């Protein structure tokens, strides 16, 4: 049995890793800066709740943000969670509009309890994503010729993370968790200038590849208290929880390879101007923290509120020219979940209904404008035997068209499946 379990886990991880390496996670021009678009890392059902869930600890879901909030996993039960995204984005400036869509793997996670007071969690997910293409064209007309200059800025790639965490529960009310993360990935950037004239063509290209590897860690705490119902002894009247997590400062190893080439139609071949290591140093990702509260009434209505903070002014990257535009990153999220009766024989009563709002003051400040993101989310959870199929939607905007910048309007549809399976039980009959 354990050999089959091990093979199954290895297969899932390898498939997930191949998806992470092969897919494009963003088309945002704002991913040009720093490490790109940073993923929130929240579980699928929390997306429909505005991303809030730091203090949420239940036997039914994994908490992928606060390592202390996996304290209520059941013995001999293995919880799997896998999610996928479909995102539609409309990017506009004062002169142009463009539509893009992406369909990508989001994350894979699993967890189980070893003892009533001790549980484990592991996961694989994106850490950041880079994916942009900016084009600037200038046409010069003279009496006897026309010359066209096309400047391209493009980038792709990103970072992924593999995480492993454990949670300890004591005195029934308190739990503490730690999580280690290995961050890895490549970021490719290319700036090129193309010149086209009558009977002549030239291209100068500057390509860089940043190879990034390193370790990071999280520490989490959770305090929760339940109050019994006097009318119905089978239910809790109220469950309150307060959760906090801290992410330490991460020092990631970074090596950048630079390749500069030039080509024109008169010569007919590429001329390598430079091919060398631009730098080999450390990237400093600043520490962060988050705090959340959660209240559940009669095991039906849950309300979550989260606040997260990270000071990106302390971010450092060798030879990175855009760090001066970084500032403090603040996130606010509020979410609600309602289920009429989890164990009812009437299916419609077991459906989970979710709603949320969120606002993020991102770490970017460009051309004198702070880049903010706002959104409204909603979703449903459909129980199917030992599975729970969650469909979450997030509608929002990011950025502004002022100051020569871009405004993004997005519609995200997220699908994730949470599965519960009975493991670690010795069979009496084969």
C-alpha positions in Angstrom: 0.0 0.0 0.0 2.7 2.5 1.0 4.6 1.8 -2.2 1.5 2.6 -4.3 1.0 5.8 -2.2 4.6 6.9 -2.8 4.4 6.2 -6.6 1.1 8.2 -6.8 2.6 11.2 -5.0 5.7 11.1 -7.2 3.5 11.0 -10.4 1.4 13.9 -9.2 4.4 16.0 -8.4 6.1 15.3 -11.7 3.0 16.1 -13.7 2.5 19.3 -11.7 6.1 20.3 -12.2 5.9 19.9 -15.9 2.8 22.1 -16.0 4.6 24.8 -14.0 7.5 24.8 -16.4 5.5 24.8 -19.6 2.7 27.2 -19.0 2.4 31.0 -19.2 0.8 32.4 -16.0 0.5 36.1 -16.8 0.3 38.6 -19.7 0.6 41.7 -17.6 3.1 44.5 -18.5 3.5 45.1 -14.7 5.3 41.7 -14.5 8.3 43.4 -16.1 9.4 44.7 -12.7 11.3 42.8 -10.0 10.4 39.1 -9.8 7.1 39.6 -11.7 3.6 39.1 -10.5 3.7 37.6 -7.0 1.1 34.8 -6.4 -1.0 35.0 -3.2 -0.7 31.3 -2.5 -4.2 31.0 -1.1 -6.2 27.8 -1.5 -8.9 27.5 -4.2 -12.0 28.0 -2.2 -10.5 31.1 -0.5 -10.2 32.8 -3.9 -14.0 33.1 -3.9 -13.7 34.7 -0.4 -11.5 37.6 -1.4 -8.4 35.5 -0.7 -9.0 35.7 3.1 -8.3 32.6 5.2 -5.2 33.1 7.4 -7.3 32.0 10.5 -9.3 29.3 8.8 -8.7 25.8 10.2 -11.1 23.0 9.2 -10.9 19.2 8.7 -12.2 19.7 5.1 -9.6 22.1 3.6 -5.9 22.7 3.6 -4.6 26.1 4.6 -1.8 27.0 2.2 -0.9 30.4 3.7 -0.7 29.9 7.5 1.2 26.7 8.4 -0.4 26.7 11.9 -4.0 26.5 10.4 -3.8 22.8 9.5 -4.4 21.8 13.1 -7.8 20.2 12.6 -7.0 17.6 9.9 -8.5 14.2 10.8 -6.5 11.0 11.6 -6.3 8.4 8.8 -7.6 10.9 6.3 -5.4 12.3 3.5 -6.5 15.6 2.0 -5.6 16.4 -1.6 -6.2 19.7 -3.3 -5.4 20.6 -7.0 -6.4 23.8 -8.8 -6.4 25.4 -12.3 -7.0 28.9 -13.5 -8.6 30.4 -16.6 -8.0 34.2 -16.8 -9.3 36.8 -19.3 -7.6 40.2 -19.3 -8.2 43.4 -21.1 -5.2 45.7 -21.0 -5.7 49.3 -22.1 -3.7 52.5 -22.4 -4.8 55.9 -23.6 -4.2 54.9 -27.2 -4.7 51.1 -27.4 -6.5 48.1 -26.1 -5.6 44.4 -26.0 -7.3 41.2 -24.9 -5.4 38.1 -23.6 -6.4 34.8 -22.0 -4.4 32.2 -20.1 -5.3 28.7 -18.8 -2.8 27.4 -16.3 -2.1 25.0 -13.5 -2.4 26.8 -10.1 -1.2 24.5 -7.4 -1.1 21.0 -5.9 -1.2 20.4 -2.1 -1.7 17.5 0.3 -1.9 17.0 4.0 -2.6 14.5 6.7 -2.6 14.1 10.5 0.0 11.8 12.2 -1.4 12.3 15.7 -4.4 14.3 16.9 -1.9 17.1 17.7 0.5 16.7 14.8 0.0 17.1 11.1 2.0 17.5 7.9 1.4 19.6 4.7 3.2 19.8 1.3 2.6 21.7 -1.9 3.8 22.8 -5.3 2.8 26.1 -6.8 4.0 29.2 -8.7 5.8 31.8 -6.7 5.9 34.6 -9.3 5.3 34.9 -13.0 6.8 37.1 -15.8 5.0 37.5 -19.1 4.9 40.7 -21.1 5.4 42.1 -24.6 5.6 45.8 -25.2 6.1 47.3 -28.7 7.0 50.8 -29.8 7.1 51.8 -33.4 8.5 54.9 -35.1 8.3 55.6 -38.8 10.5 58.2 -40.4 9.6 59.3 -44.0 12.1 61.1 -46.2 11.8 62.1 -49.9 13.5 59.0 -51.2 13.1 56.4 -48.5 11.1 55.3 -45.4 12.7 54.0 -42.3 10.8 52.1 -39.6 12.1 51.5 -36.1 10.5 48.8 -34.0 11.5 48.4 -30.3 10.4 45.3 -28.4 10.5 44.6 -24.7 9.5 41.1 -23.8 9.9 38.6 -20.9 8.7 35.2 -19.9 9.2 32.7 -17.1 8.9 32.9 -13.4 9.6 31.2 -10.1 8.0 28.1 -8.5 8.1 26.8 -5.0 8.0 23.4 -3.3 6.9 23.6 0.3 6.8 21.2 3.3 5.2 22.2 6.6 4.2 20.7 9.9 1.7 21.8 12.6 1.6 21.1 16.3 -1.5 21.6 18.4 -1.5 21.9 22.2 -4.0 22.8 25.0 -6.8 22.4 22.4 -6.8 26.1 21.7 -3.3 26.8 20.4 -1.3 25.6 17.4 2.0 26.6 15.9 3.3 25.7 12.4 6.5 26.0 10.4 6.9 25.7 6.6 10.1 25.5 4.5 10.0 26.5 0.9 12.5 26.0 -1.9 12.1 28.7 -4.6 13.5 28.0 -8.1 13.0 29.2 -11.7 14.3 31.1 -14.7 13.3 34.5 -16.0 14.1 35.4 -19.6 14.1 39.0 -20.8 14.8 40.5 -24.2 15.1 44.0 -25.5 15.5 44.5 -29.2 15.6 47.2 -31.8 14.6 46.4 -35.4 15.3 48.8 -38.2 13.7 48.3 -41.6 14.4 50.5 -44.7 14.2 50.0 -48.5 16.5 47.1 -49.2 17.9 47.0 -45.6 17.2 45.3 -42.4 19.0 45.2 -39.0 18.3 43.9 -35.5 20.2 44.5 -32.3 19.1 42.2 -29.4 20.0 42.0 -25.7 18.9 38.8 -24.0 19.3 38.0 -20.3 18.4 34.9 -18.4 18.2 35.1 -14.6 18.6 31.7 -12.9 17.2 31.9 -9.4 17.4 29.4 -6.5 17.0 29.6 -2.8 15.3 28.8 0.5 12.6 30.6 2.4 10.5 29.8 5.5 7.2 30.7 7.3 6.2 30.6 10.9 2.5 30.6 11.9 0.4 30.8 15.0 -3.3 30.1 15.6 -5.6 30.5 18.6 -9.2 29.2 18.3 -12.1 28.8 20.8 -15.4 27.0 20.3 -18.7 27.6 22.2 -21.3 24.9 22.4 -24.9 25.5 21.4 -27.5 25.1 24.2 -30.3 24.3 21.8 -28.4 21.8 19.6 -25.6 19.9 21.3 -24.4 18.3 18.0 -23.3 21.8 16.8 -21.0 24.5 17.9 -22.7 27.8 18.4 -19.6 29.9 17.7 -16.0 29.2 16.7 -13.6 32.1 16.8 -10.0 32.0 15.5 -7.1 34.4 15.3 -4.2 33.5 13.0 -0.8 35.1 12.4 2.1 34.2 10.1 5.5 35.5 9.5 7.7 35.0 6.4 11.4 35.6 7.0 13.7 37.5 4.7 14.8 35.3 1.9 18.3 35.4 0.2 17.9 33.8 -3.2 21.0 32.9 -5.3 20.8 34.6 -8.7 23.0 34.3 -11.8 22.3 36.3 -14.9 23.6 35.3 -18.4 23.8 38.1 -20.9 23.8 37.6 -24.7 24.0 40.6 -27.1 23.8 40.0 -30.8 23.6 42.2 -34.0 22.4 41.3 -37.4 21.9 43.2 -40.7 21.0 42.2 -44.2 24.2 43.6 -45.6 26.4 41.3 -43.5 24.0 38.3 -43.6 25.1 36.7 -40.3 24.8 37.3 -36.5 27.6 39.1 -34.8 27.9 38.3 -31.1 28.7 41.5 -29.2 28.7 40.0 -25.7 28.2 36.5 -24.1 29.0 36.5 -20.5 27.8 36.3 -16.9 26.4 39.7 -16.0 26.3 39.0 -12.3 26.3 36.2 -9.7 24.9 37.4 -6.4 21.9 37.5 -4.0 18.4 38.6 -4.4 16.8 39.9 -1.1 13.1 39.3 -0.8 11.8 41.2 2.3 10.1 39.6 5.2 6.3 39.8 5.5 3.5 39.0 7.8 -0.2 38.5 7.8 -3.0 38.5 10.4 -6.5 37.2 10.1 -9.6 36.6 12.1 -12.3 34.0 11.4 -15.8 33.5 13.0 -18.1 30.5 12.3 -21.7 30.5 13.4 -23.7 27.2 13.9 -21.2 25.5 11.5 -23.1 27.3 8.7 -21.8 30.8 8.2 -18.1 31.6 8.2 -16.6 35.1 8.0 -12.9 35.7 7.3 -10.9 38.9 7.3 -7.2 39.2 6.4 -4.5 41.8 6.4 -1.0 41.3 4.8 2.1 43.5 4.7 5.4 43.4 3.0 7.9 46.3 2.6 9.3 45.9 -1.0 11.4 49.0 -0.5 13.9 46.5 1.1 13.9 44.4 -2.0 17.4 44.2 -3.7 18.4 42.6 -6.9 21.8 43.0 -8.5 21.8 45.4 -11.5 18.0 45.8 -11.2 17.1 49.4 -12.3 13.4 49.3 -11.4 13.8 48.8 -7.6 13.4 52.5 -7.0 9.8 52.2 -8.0 9.0 49.7 -5.2 7.0 50.5 -2.0 5.1 48.9 0.8 2.6 46.2 -0.3 -0.7 46.0 1.6 -3.5 43.6 1.2 -7.1 43.6 2.7 -9.5 40.8 2.1 -13.0 40.0 3.5 -14.9 36.8 2.7 -18.1 34.9 3.6 -19.0 31.3 3.2 -22.5 29.8 3.9 -23.7 26.2 3.8 -27.2 25.3 5.0 -26.4 21.8 6.2 -23.2 19.9 5.5 -24.7 16.4 6.1 -28.3 16.9 4.7 -29.9 14.3 2.5 -31.1 17.2 0.3 -28.2 18.0 -2.0 -29.0 21.7 -2.5 -28.5 22.2 1.2 -25.0 20.9 1.1 -23.7 23.4 -1.5 -21.2 26.0 -0.3 -21.9 29.6 -1.3 -19.0 32.1 -1.1 -18.5 35.8 -1.6 -15.6 38.2 -1.0 -14.0 41.6 -1.7 -10.3 42.5 -1.7 -8.0 45.4 -2.2 -4.2 45.4 -2.7 -1.9 48.4 -2.6 0.8 46.7 -4.8 4.5 47.2 -4.4 4.7 49.3 -7.6 4.8 53.1 -7.9 5.4 54.2 -11.5 5.5 57.6 -13.0 4.2 59.1 -9.8 1.2 56.7 -9.5 0.6 53.9 -7.0 -0.6 50.7 -8.7 -3.6 49.3 -6.9 -5.8 46.3 -7.4 -9.4 45.9 -6.4 -11.8 43.0 -7.0 -15.0 41.2 -6.1 -15.1 37.4 -5.9 -17.8 34.7 -5.6 -18.1 31.0 -6.0 -19.7 27.7 -5.2 -18.6 24.4 -3.7 -20.3 21.2 -4.9 -19.8 18.0 -2.7 -19.5 14.8 -4.7 -19.0 11.9 -2.3 -15.5 12.3 -0.9 -14.8 15.2 -3.3 -15.6 18.9 -3.2 -15.5 20.6 -6.5 -15.0 24.4 -6.1 -15.7 27.0 -8.8 -14.4 30.5 -7.9 -14.6 33.7 -9.9 -12.7 37.0 -9.3 -13.5 40.2 -11.2 -11.3 43.2 -10.8 -9.0 45.9 -12.0 -5.4 46.8 -11.6 -3.4 50.0 -12.5 -4.4 53.2 -14.3 -4.1 54.7 -17.8 -2.8 58.0 -16.3 0.9 58.8 -16.6 1.3 56.6 -19.7 0.6 53.5 -17.7 -1.8 50.5 -18.3 -5.1 49.6 -16.8 -6.0 45.9 -16.6 -9.6 44.6 -16.3 -9.6 40.8 -15.5 -12.0 38.0 -15.0 -10.5 34.9 -13.3 -12.3 31.5 -13.2 -10.7 29.1 -10.8 -11.4 25.3 -10.6 -10.1 23.2 -7.8 -10.9 19.8 -6.4 -10.5 18.9 -2.7 -10.4 15.1 -2.1 -10.6 13.2 1.1 -9.4 9.6 1.2 -9.0 7.0 4.0 -5.3 6.0 4.3 -3.0 4.4 6.7 -5.6 1.7 7.6 -4.4 -1.9 7.4 -6.8 -4.1 5.4 -8.2 -7.2 7.1 -9.1 -8.8 3.7 -7.0 -8.6 0.5 
